[in-house]
Amino acid sequence: MQFVVFVLLYPFLWLISILPFRILYLVSDGVYILVYYVIGYRRKVVRQNIALALPHLSPKEQLSVEKKSYHHMCDMFLEMTKTMTISEKEMNKRFVFTNLELYKDLEKKQKSIALLCAHYASYEWVVSMNKHITFEGFAIYKKVSNKYFDKLVRDIRSKFKATLITTKETIPVVEKNYKKKHLGIYGFASDQSPQVTKTHHWGTFMGIETPVHTGAEMLAKRYDMNVIFLRTKKIKRGYYEATFELMFDNPKEVPNYQISDEFLRRVEKQIYEAPEYYLWTHKRWKHKRK
Protein backbone atom coordinates (compact mmCIF):
# COMPACT_ATOMS: atom_id res chain seq x y z
CA MET A 1 0.00 0.00 0.00
CA GLN A 2 2.87 2.38 0.81
CA PHE A 3 4.32 1.80 -2.65
CA VAL A 4 0.95 2.39 -4.35
CA VAL A 5 0.52 5.73 -2.57
CA PHE A 6 4.06 6.73 -3.53
CA VAL A 7 3.60 5.75 -7.20
CA LEU A 8 0.37 7.74 -7.40
CA LEU A 9 1.81 10.89 -5.82
CA TYR A 10 5.36 10.95 -7.14
CA PRO A 11 4.52 12.05 -10.74
CA PHE A 12 2.48 14.93 -9.32
CA LEU A 13 5.36 16.02 -7.09
CA TRP A 14 7.84 15.80 -9.95
CA LEU A 15 5.62 17.92 -12.20
CA ILE A 16 5.41 20.54 -9.48
CA SER A 17 9.18 20.54 -9.15
CA ILE A 18 9.73 21.50 -12.81
CA LEU A 19 7.29 24.42 -12.76
CA PRO A 20 8.70 27.95 -13.07
CA PHE A 21 8.50 29.74 -9.72
CA ARG A 22 5.81 32.18 -10.82
CA ILE A 23 3.53 29.26 -11.76
CA LEU A 24 4.60 27.32 -8.67
CA TYR A 25 3.24 30.12 -6.50
CA LEU A 26 -0.03 30.21 -8.42
CA VAL A 27 -0.38 26.52 -7.56
CA SER A 28 0.50 27.36 -3.96
CA ASP A 29 -2.32 29.93 -3.87
CA GLY A 30 -4.72 27.17 -4.89
CA VAL A 31 -3.29 24.73 -2.35
CA TYR A 32 -3.71 27.38 0.34
CA ILE A 33 -7.43 27.74 -0.42
CA LEU A 34 -7.83 23.96 -0.30
CA VAL A 35 -5.80 23.44 2.90
CA TYR A 36 -7.12 26.42 4.85
CA TYR A 37 -10.71 26.92 3.71
CA VAL A 38 -11.80 23.49 2.45
CA ILE A 39 -9.86 20.96 4.56
CA GLY A 40 -9.18 23.26 7.50
CA TYR A 41 -5.95 21.39 8.25
CA ARG A 42 -5.17 21.76 11.98
CA ARG A 43 -6.85 25.16 11.97
CA LYS A 44 -8.04 24.73 15.55
CA VAL A 45 -4.48 23.90 16.71
CA VAL A 46 -3.01 26.88 14.87
CA ARG A 47 -5.63 29.26 16.25
CA GLN A 48 -5.06 28.04 19.81
CA ASN A 49 -1.27 28.28 19.47
CA ILE A 50 -1.38 31.83 18.14
CA ALA A 51 -3.82 32.92 20.85
CA LEU A 52 -1.55 31.42 23.54
CA ALA A 53 1.73 32.74 22.15
CA LEU A 54 0.59 36.14 20.90
CA PRO A 55 -2.06 37.35 23.38
CA HIS A 56 -0.98 40.97 22.84
CA LEU A 57 -2.42 40.88 19.32
CA SER A 58 -6.08 41.66 18.69
CA PRO A 59 -8.35 38.88 17.36
CA LYS A 60 -8.20 40.51 13.94
CA GLU A 61 -4.39 40.58 14.01
CA GLN A 62 -4.23 36.96 15.20
CA LEU A 63 -6.48 35.90 12.32
CA SER A 64 -4.20 37.73 9.88
CA VAL A 65 -1.16 35.87 11.26
CA GLU A 66 -3.07 32.60 11.00
CA LYS A 67 -3.96 33.05 7.32
CA LYS A 68 -0.51 34.30 6.35
CA SER A 69 1.13 31.38 8.15
CA TYR A 70 -0.91 28.89 6.12
CA HIS A 71 -0.03 30.71 2.91
CA HIS A 72 3.66 30.57 3.83
CA MET A 73 3.42 26.90 4.85
CA CYS A 74 2.01 26.01 1.42
CA ASP A 75 4.77 28.00 -0.28
CA MET A 76 7.41 26.24 1.78
CA PHE A 77 6.07 22.76 1.04
CA LEU A 78 6.10 23.44 -2.70
CA GLU A 79 9.56 25.02 -2.41
CA MET A 80 10.76 21.80 -0.77
CA THR A 81 9.29 19.86 -3.70
CA LYS A 82 10.98 22.28 -6.10
CA THR A 83 14.31 21.24 -4.55
CA MET A 84 14.01 17.97 -6.51
CA THR A 85 15.03 19.78 -9.71
CA ILE A 86 16.29 23.24 -8.66
CA SER A 87 19.75 24.21 -9.90
CA GLU A 88 22.57 25.18 -7.59
CA LYS A 89 22.68 28.64 -9.19
CA GLU A 90 18.99 29.20 -8.55
CA MET A 91 19.27 28.01 -4.96
CA ASN A 92 22.21 30.31 -4.27
CA LYS A 93 20.15 33.22 -5.56
CA ARG A 94 17.11 32.41 -3.44
CA PHE A 95 18.69 31.29 -0.17
CA VAL A 96 21.58 33.58 0.74
CA PHE A 97 23.97 33.17 3.68
CA THR A 98 24.93 36.68 4.77
CA ASN A 99 28.01 35.93 6.87
CA LEU A 100 29.64 32.66 5.86
CA GLU A 101 32.93 34.08 7.14
CA LEU A 102 31.73 33.64 10.75
CA TYR A 103 31.04 29.98 10.10
CA LYS A 104 34.34 29.43 8.27
CA ASP A 105 36.25 31.01 11.17
CA LEU A 106 34.69 28.40 13.46
CA GLU A 107 35.81 25.59 11.18
CA LYS A 108 39.40 26.80 11.68
CA LYS A 109 39.07 25.98 15.39
CA GLN A 110 38.84 22.30 14.47
CA LYS A 111 35.84 21.52 16.64
CA SER A 112 32.54 20.09 15.46
CA ILE A 113 29.58 22.45 15.41
CA ALA A 114 26.00 22.21 16.65
CA LEU A 115 23.75 24.38 14.51
CA LEU A 116 20.43 25.24 16.15
CA CYS A 117 17.53 26.54 14.09
CA ALA A 118 13.75 26.76 14.25
CA HIS A 119 10.84 25.67 12.08
CA TYR A 120 10.75 29.18 10.76
CA ALA A 121 10.84 30.73 7.27
CA SER A 122 12.62 28.24 4.98
CA TYR A 123 14.17 25.65 7.25
CA GLU A 124 14.05 23.13 4.37
CA TRP A 125 16.53 25.10 2.25
CA VAL A 126 19.10 25.33 5.05
CA VAL A 127 20.63 22.12 3.62
CA SER A 128 22.01 24.22 0.75
CA MET A 129 24.76 25.44 3.10
CA ASN A 130 26.59 22.17 2.55
CA LYS A 131 27.81 23.50 -0.80
CA HIS A 132 29.68 26.25 1.07
CA ILE A 133 31.36 24.36 3.91
CA THR A 134 34.29 22.01 4.52
CA PHE A 135 32.93 19.96 7.43
CA GLU A 136 30.47 17.18 6.68
CA GLY A 137 26.95 18.46 7.24
CA PHE A 138 24.51 16.21 9.11
CA ALA A 139 20.80 17.07 8.95
CA ILE A 140 18.82 15.44 11.76
CA TYR A 141 15.26 14.54 10.85
CA LYS A 142 12.32 12.43 11.97
CA LYS A 143 11.92 9.33 9.83
CA VAL A 144 8.85 9.26 7.56
CA SER A 145 6.62 6.23 8.15
CA ASN A 146 6.23 5.54 4.43
CA LYS A 147 9.65 4.14 3.47
CA TYR A 148 9.35 5.31 -0.14
CA PHE A 149 8.58 8.89 0.84
CA ASP A 150 11.29 8.66 3.47
CA LYS A 151 13.79 7.86 0.72
CA LEU A 152 12.43 10.74 -1.36
CA VAL A 153 12.86 13.15 1.56
CA ARG A 154 16.41 11.90 2.07
CA ASP A 155 17.17 12.30 -1.64
CA ILE A 156 15.75 15.83 -1.74
CA ARG A 157 17.54 17.02 1.39
CA SER A 158 20.82 15.34 0.47
CA LYS A 159 20.94 16.91 -3.00
CA PHE A 160 23.23 19.60 -1.67
CA LYS A 161 25.63 17.13 -0.02
CA ALA A 162 23.82 16.94 3.31
CA THR A 163 24.05 13.65 5.19
CA LEU A 164 20.70 12.81 6.73
CA ILE A 165 20.50 10.96 10.03
CA THR A 166 17.36 10.11 11.95
CA THR A 167 16.82 11.23 15.54
CA LYS A 168 17.58 7.68 16.71
CA GLU A 169 20.85 7.59 14.78
CA THR A 170 22.12 10.94 16.07
CA ILE A 171 23.92 9.93 19.27
CA PRO A 172 25.73 6.89 17.76
CA VAL A 173 26.80 8.93 14.71
CA VAL A 174 28.09 11.88 16.77
CA GLU A 175 29.97 9.56 19.13
CA LYS A 176 31.52 7.59 16.28
CA ASN A 177 32.65 10.77 14.50
CA TYR A 178 34.08 12.18 17.74
CA LYS A 179 36.16 9.06 18.39
CA LYS A 180 37.45 9.10 14.81
CA LYS A 181 38.12 12.87 15.00
CA HIS A 182 35.80 13.36 12.03
CA LEU A 183 34.58 16.95 12.16
CA GLY A 184 31.00 17.75 11.30
CA ILE A 185 28.20 20.25 11.69
CA TYR A 186 24.94 18.88 13.07
CA GLY A 187 21.66 20.65 12.36
CA PHE A 188 19.07 20.60 15.17
CA ALA A 189 15.57 22.05 14.80
CA SER A 190 14.76 21.88 18.51
CA ASP A 191 11.81 24.23 18.93
CA GLN A 192 9.04 21.63 18.95
CA SER A 193 7.67 19.63 21.86
CA PRO A 194 9.59 16.57 23.16
CA GLN A 195 7.97 13.53 24.71
CA VAL A 196 7.15 14.33 28.33
CA THR A 197 8.60 11.01 29.48
CA LYS A 198 11.95 12.05 27.98
CA THR A 199 11.87 15.63 29.25
CA HIS A 200 14.77 16.75 31.43
CA HIS A 201 13.98 20.46 31.48
CA TRP A 202 10.95 22.72 31.58
CA GLY A 203 11.46 26.27 30.39
CA THR A 204 9.39 29.08 28.96
CA PHE A 205 8.68 29.54 25.29
CA MET A 206 6.64 32.55 24.18
CA GLY A 207 5.92 33.17 27.87
CA ILE A 208 4.43 29.70 28.42
CA GLU A 209 5.96 26.98 30.60
CA THR A 210 6.73 24.05 28.36
CA PRO A 211 9.02 20.99 28.09
CA VAL A 212 12.20 21.69 26.13
CA HIS A 213 14.36 19.59 23.81
CA THR A 214 17.83 19.41 25.37
CA GLY A 215 19.47 16.87 23.07
CA ALA A 216 21.48 19.45 21.13
CA GLU A 217 22.79 20.97 24.36
CA MET A 218 23.65 17.56 25.82
CA LEU A 219 25.62 16.54 22.73
CA ALA A 220 27.37 19.91 22.45
CA LYS A 221 28.52 19.64 26.06
CA ARG A 222 29.52 15.99 25.89
CA TYR A 223 31.52 16.36 22.66
CA ASP A 224 32.66 19.98 23.10
CA MET A 225 31.02 21.48 20.00
CA ASN A 226 30.80 25.14 19.13
CA VAL A 227 27.15 26.16 19.23
CA ILE A 228 25.65 28.50 16.64
CA PHE A 229 22.16 29.72 15.81
CA LEU A 230 20.91 30.22 12.26
CA ARG A 231 18.51 33.14 11.96
CA THR A 232 16.51 32.98 8.75
CA LYS A 233 14.59 35.92 7.34
CA LYS A 234 12.06 35.88 4.51
CA ILE A 235 12.83 38.78 2.19
CA LYS A 236 9.97 38.17 -0.21
CA ARG A 237 8.18 35.21 -1.71
CA GLY A 238 10.78 32.60 -2.58
CA TYR A 239 13.76 34.58 -1.27
CA TYR A 240 15.48 34.17 2.10
CA GLU A 241 18.54 35.38 3.98
CA ALA A 242 20.23 33.31 6.68
CA THR A 243 22.64 34.70 9.27
CA PHE A 244 24.91 32.71 11.59
CA GLU A 245 25.08 33.80 15.22
CA LEU A 246 27.68 32.44 17.62
CA MET A 247 25.98 31.30 20.81
CA PHE A 248 28.66 29.43 22.80
CA ASP A 249 32.25 28.34 22.07
CA ASN A 250 32.78 26.78 25.50
CA PRO A 251 29.64 24.65 26.04
CA LYS A 252 31.18 22.53 28.82
CA GLU A 253 31.50 25.64 30.99
CA VAL A 254 27.92 26.81 30.43
CA PRO A 255 25.38 26.03 33.21
CA ASN A 256 22.97 23.24 32.40
CA TYR A 257 19.99 24.23 30.24
CA GLN A 258 21.33 27.71 29.53
CA ILE A 259 22.06 26.74 25.92
CA SER A 260 18.54 25.40 25.41
CA ASP A 261 16.93 28.44 27.04
CA GLU A 262 19.05 30.87 25.03
CA PHE A 263 18.06 29.06 21.85
CA LEU A 264 14.38 29.57 22.66
CA ARG A 265 14.97 33.28 23.35
CA ARG A 266 16.40 33.66 19.86
CA VAL A 267 13.51 31.76 18.30
CA GLU A 268 11.07 33.99 20.16
CA LYS A 269 12.75 37.08 18.74
CA GLN A 270 12.24 35.74 15.22
CA ILE A 271 8.60 34.96 15.88
CA TYR A 272 7.81 38.35 17.39
CA GLU A 273 9.37 40.09 14.38
CA ALA A 274 7.26 38.18 11.82
CA PRO A 275 5.02 35.49 13.37
CA GLU A 276 3.44 34.52 10.05
CA TYR A 277 6.59 32.60 9.05
CA TYR A 278 6.55 30.21 12.02
CA LEU A 279 5.17 26.67 11.71
CA TRP A 280 2.16 26.88 14.03
CA THR A 281 0.59 23.52 13.12
CA HIS A 282 2.35 21.48 15.82
CA LYS A 283 0.90 21.12 19.33
CA ARG A 284 3.84 22.92 20.90
CA TRP A 285 2.13 23.77 24.19
CA LYS A 286 0.06 20.61 24.68
CA HIS A 287 1.88 19.44 27.83
CA LYS A 288 1.39 20.88 31.31
CA ARG A 289 3.70 20.25 34.23
CA LYS A 290 2.05 18.02 36.84
Legacy VTK file of the C-alpha trace (Angstrom):
# vtk DataFile Version 3.0
C-alpha trace
ASCII
DATASET POLYDATA
POINTS 290 float
0.000 0.000 0.000
2.873 2.379 0.808
4.319 1.802 -2.649
0.946 2.390 -4.345
0.524 5.728 -2.572
4.062 6.726 -3.530
3.601 5.749 -7.197
0.372 7.739 -7.400
1.810 10.893 -5.825
5.365 10.955 -7.144
4.519 12.052 -10.736
2.480 14.926 -9.325
5.360 16.025 -7.089
7.842 15.798 -9.952
5.617 17.920 -12.204
5.409 20.543 -9.477
9.185 20.539 -9.151
9.734 21.499 -12.811
7.286 24.416 -12.765
8.704 27.949 -13.071
8.501 29.738 -9.723
5.806 32.181 -10.823
3.525 29.263 -11.761
4.596 27.324 -8.669
3.242 30.117 -6.496
-0.031 30.209 -8.415
-0.376 26.519 -7.565
0.502 27.357 -3.961
-2.319 29.926 -3.869
-4.723 27.174 -4.889
-3.294 24.727 -2.353
-3.705 27.381 0.342
-7.427 27.736 -0.416
-7.830 23.960 -0.299
-5.800 23.441 2.895
-7.124 26.416 4.846
-10.711 26.920 3.712
-11.804 23.487 2.453
-9.860 20.958 4.557
-9.176 23.262 7.501
-5.946 21.386 8.253
-5.168 21.763 11.982
-6.846 25.156 11.970
-8.040 24.735 15.552
-4.480 23.902 16.707
-3.010 26.883 14.870
-5.635 29.257 16.255
-5.057 28.038 19.815
-1.269 28.285 19.466
-1.384 31.833 18.136
-3.818 32.916 20.855
-1.546 31.423 23.537
1.726 32.740 22.155
0.592 36.139 20.899
-2.057 37.353 23.380
-0.976 40.966 22.836
-2.422 40.877 19.319
-6.081 41.661 18.690
-8.352 38.875 17.361
-8.200 40.508 13.941
-4.386 40.578 14.008
-4.235 36.959 15.198
-6.482 35.899 12.318
-4.203 37.732 9.884
-1.156 35.869 11.263
-3.075 32.596 10.997
-3.962 33.048 7.320
-0.507 34.304 6.350
1.128 31.384 8.151
-0.915 28.895 6.116
-0.029 30.710 2.910
3.662 30.571 3.829
3.424 26.902 4.849
2.011 26.010 1.421
4.765 27.999 -0.284
7.406 26.239 1.779
6.066 22.755 1.042
6.098 23.440 -2.699
9.558 25.018 -2.411
10.758 21.802 -0.774
9.288 19.863 -3.699
10.978 22.281 -6.103
14.306 21.242 -4.546
14.012 17.973 -6.509
15.032 19.784 -9.707
16.286 23.241 -8.660
19.748 24.210 -9.903
22.573 25.177 -7.587
22.678 28.639 -9.186
18.988 29.199 -8.552
19.269 28.009 -4.965
22.207 30.313 -4.273
20.147 33.221 -5.559
17.105 32.409 -3.445
18.691 31.286 -0.175
21.584 33.577 0.742
23.967 33.174 3.677
24.926 36.684 4.771
28.013 35.930 6.871
29.643 32.664 5.863
32.931 34.082 7.140
31.728 33.640 10.751
31.038 29.978 10.095
34.340 29.430 8.270
36.249 31.009 11.170
34.685 28.401 13.461
35.812 25.587 11.178
39.395 26.796 11.677
39.067 25.981 15.392
38.843 22.297 14.470
35.835 21.517 16.643
32.542 20.087 15.459
29.576 22.453 15.415
26.001 22.207 16.652
23.746 24.380 14.510
20.427 25.244 16.155
17.535 26.542 14.090
13.754 26.761 14.249
10.842 25.665 12.085
10.751 29.179 10.762
10.842 30.734 7.272
12.615 28.237 4.976
14.171 25.648 7.245
14.053 23.133 4.374
16.525 25.104 2.253
19.104 25.329 5.046
20.628 22.124 3.624
22.006 24.221 0.749
24.755 25.443 3.097
26.590 22.166 2.546
27.807 23.500 -0.797
29.676 26.251 1.068
31.358 24.355 3.908
34.293 22.014 4.516
32.927 19.962 7.430
30.473 17.184 6.677
26.955 18.463 7.241
24.514 16.210 9.108
20.804 17.067 8.951
18.819 15.436 11.757
15.256 14.540 10.851
12.320 12.431 11.975
11.923 9.334 9.831
8.848 9.255 7.563
6.622 6.225 8.152
6.234 5.537 4.427
9.648 4.136 3.470
9.346 5.305 -0.136
8.578 8.888 0.842
11.292 8.658 3.470
13.789 7.859 0.717
12.425 10.738 -1.359
12.863 13.151 1.559
16.410 11.903 2.068
17.169 12.302 -1.642
15.751 15.832 -1.736
17.543 17.019 1.390
20.824 15.338 0.466
20.936 16.907 -3.004
23.235 19.600 -1.671
25.628 17.128 -0.020
23.816 16.945 3.314
24.051 13.648 5.190
20.700 12.809 6.733
20.496 10.963 10.031
17.359 10.111 11.955
16.818 11.235 15.535
17.577 7.677 16.711
20.854 7.594 14.780
22.118 10.936 16.071
23.919 9.933 19.274
25.729 6.892 17.760
26.805 8.935 14.707
28.088 11.882 16.769
29.965 9.565 19.129
31.520 7.587 16.277
32.650 10.774 14.503
34.077 12.179 17.741
36.162 9.065 18.386
37.446 9.098 14.807
38.120 12.871 14.996
35.799 13.358 12.025
34.577 16.955 12.157
31.001 17.751 11.298
28.198 20.253 11.685
24.939 18.877 13.067
21.657 20.652 12.361
19.069 20.596 15.167
15.566 22.053 14.797
14.764 21.878 18.506
11.807 24.232 18.926
9.040 21.626 18.951
7.669 19.627 21.860
9.585 16.575 23.157
7.970 13.528 24.711
7.148 14.333 28.331
8.604 11.012 29.482
11.955 12.045 27.978
11.868 15.626 29.248
14.773 16.755 31.428
13.985 20.460 31.481
10.947 22.720 31.579
11.461 26.268 30.386
9.392 29.084 28.963
8.682 29.539 25.289
6.637 32.551 24.184
5.921 33.165 27.865
4.433 29.701 28.417
5.955 26.979 30.597
6.732 24.045 28.360
9.021 20.988 28.088
12.201 21.690 26.129
14.357 19.586 23.809
17.829 19.414 25.365
19.465 16.873 23.068
21.484 19.454 21.127
22.791 20.967 24.360
23.646 17.563 25.822
25.625 16.541 22.735
27.370 19.914 22.448
28.522 19.643 26.059
29.523 15.988 25.886
31.521 16.358 22.656
32.658 19.981 23.101
31.025 21.480 19.998
30.800 25.145 19.129
27.150 26.162 19.231
25.647 28.504 16.638
22.160 29.724 15.811
20.911 30.222 12.265
18.508 33.142 11.963
16.511 32.978 8.746
14.589 35.924 7.338
12.061 35.883 4.506
12.830 38.776 2.188
9.973 38.175 -0.210
8.178 35.211 -1.706
10.784 32.601 -2.582
13.762 34.580 -1.272
15.478 34.174 2.097
18.535 35.376 3.979
20.235 33.307 6.682
22.637 34.702 9.274
24.912 32.710 11.586
25.076 33.801 15.224
27.682 32.444 17.616
25.984 31.296 20.812
28.661 29.426 22.798
32.247 28.341 22.074
32.776 26.782 25.502
29.641 24.650 26.043
31.179 22.530 28.820
31.502 25.638 30.988
27.917 26.807 30.435
25.384 26.035 33.210
22.971 23.238 32.398
19.993 24.233 30.242
21.325 27.713 29.530
22.056 26.743 25.915
18.535 25.404 25.414
16.925 28.441 27.039
19.051 30.868 25.033
18.057 29.057 21.849
14.379 29.574 22.662
14.971 33.283 23.346
16.399 33.664 19.855
13.515 31.764 18.304
11.070 33.995 20.165
12.751 37.080 18.736
12.238 35.738 15.223
8.598 34.964 15.876
7.805 38.354 17.387
9.371 40.088 14.382
7.263 38.179 11.816
5.023 35.492 13.371
3.444 34.517 10.053
6.587 32.602 9.045
6.547 30.210 12.018
5.173 26.667 11.713
2.159 26.876 14.030
0.589 23.519 13.121
2.353 21.477 15.821
0.896 21.124 19.326
3.837 22.917 20.905
2.131 23.770 24.192
0.064 20.610 24.676
1.880 19.441 27.826
1.391 20.876 31.309
3.696 20.248 34.229
2.054 18.025 36.842
LINES 1 291
290 0 1 2 3 4 5 6 7 8 9 10 11 12 13 14 15 16 17 18 19 20 21 22 23 24 25 26 27 28 29 30 31 32 33 34 35 36 37 38 39 40 41 42 43 44 45 46 47 48 49 50 51 52 53 54 55 56 57 58 59 60 61 62 63 64 65 66 67 68 69 70 71 72 73 74 75 76 77 78 79 80 81 82 83 84 85 86 87 88 89 90 91 92 93 94 95 96 97 98 99 100 101 102 103 104 105 106 107 108 109 110 111 112 113 114 115 116 117 118 119 120 121 122 123 124 125 126 127 128 129 130 131 132 133 134 135 136 137 138 139 140 141 142 143 144 145 146 147 148 149 150 151 152 153 154 155 156 157 158 159 160 161 162 163 164 165 166 167 168 169 170 171 172 173 174 175 176 177 178 179 180 181 182 183 184 185 186 187 188 189 190 191 192 193 194 195 196 197 198 199 200 201 202 203 204 205 206 207 208 209 210 211 212 213 214 215 216 217 218 219 220 221 222 223 224 225 226 227 228 229 230 231 232 233 234 235 236 237 238 239 240 241 242 243 244 245 246 247 248 249 250 251 252 253 254 255 256 257 258 259 260 261 262 263 264 265 266 267 268 269 270 271 272 273 274 275 276 277 278 279 280 281 282 283 284 285 286 287 288 289
